[in-house]
Amino acid sequence: MSLQGRVGRHTHNGGRQCQNWRDDQKTVTDLLNRISSSDGGAAGTLNGTIRAGTCGDALYAAISQFEDKHFPRQGSGYVDPGGAMLRLMEQLAARPGSAPAPAPTQSTTTPTAETKLDILKRNVQDVRSIAGKWTAGDAVQLDRLIKMVLEHIENLKGIKDQGGKLLDKLPWSMEIFGRAYVFKAGTELIYTYRPNKVVDFRYVAEDLQGNRKDISAEMKYGSPLNWSDAIFVYKLPALVLFQDGLCSRIPSNTVANISALRLAAENGTYPEFVDHFE
């Protein structure tokens, strides 16, 4: 069996939700139900509602129980696609005499209305990954950005695509909200310049040929980005939103590559930024 994304929660990051696609949760649930309790499985006891993007308490507990029995030093709280835990689950579930997967019930098969826009809305509001790491000023500005993004998401839900279907995800791979200067990663160096060593300084972009220009940043309201982009977030923080529902928060006066932001969002970690100007 294969998974498209991680199933479970990030135990080492305050229980942050993984991708938890619906079909992936169903796969892990079925495997654990086939595995006996003596082997760390759920033995047919998992039958709760499956919600896309959210690993319920019962499934998370079952994953953690299985992990603690077979990988006691790991304590991750999730099952990785192609990982050792998934392979072991498949082996144990395939043993002769393993319990068949329970018949689907109304609670596990009834679809919910949650879309990738709903997942994005929930993730945008979850600010646990930056708790205690941002200045009070950036935190206040982030609250304003979040309100702006939530209104944007609700507006998207009322828009139809070319086929006449209401949007259930962003219309492009990623977009940004915030005051930012966008450039191609690796093509420019961003730094501060203090003419005549005065207190005031300017932000400068220098290309590979040594050409230098002063830069500022216009406010972006859902502007599309590319994977090859990097951004300089100006005097206010910014939010980068991804089509599958993930998001990344960037503090003010920071340079970051989109690819690095995406990886951090997938892992539920605080991004390692290219540079930060104090």
Number of C-alpha atoms within 10 A of each C-alpha: 11 13 19 13 18 23 30 30 28 20 15 12 16 11 15 21 23 24 25 25 20 16 15 21 26 17 16 23 26 23 27 29 24 26 27 17 16 10 16 20 25 24 21 20 16 18 19 16 17 23 18 21 25 20 24 17 12 16 24 22 16 23 26 23 20 24 21 16 13 13 14 12 9 10 15 20 27 23 27 19 17 14 11 12 18 19 16 14 21 17 12 18 23 15 11 7 10 15 17 15 17 15 10 11 11 11 11 15 12 12 13 10 9 12 17 20 23 20 20 24 22 15 19 22 14 13 14 14 17 16 9 9 11 15 12 10 11 17 19 13 16 23 13 11 20 19 12 14 22 18 12 14 19 13 11 17 16 11 13 12 10 8 6 8 10 13 19 21 20 21 12 13 14 22 20 24 21 25 22 25 18 19 18 14 17 12 13 18 15 20 17 13 15 12 10 8 8 8 7 10 12 13 18 17 21 15 13 10 8 10 9 14 12 13 15 15 17 13 16 16 15 19 13 17 20 15 14 12 16 25 24 28 26 23 16 22 24 28 23 23 28 23 18 18 22 24 27 26 21 25 23 25 17 22 25 21 22 21 15 17 21 20 15 17 23 16 16 24 17 18 20 12 14 13 13 14 12 6
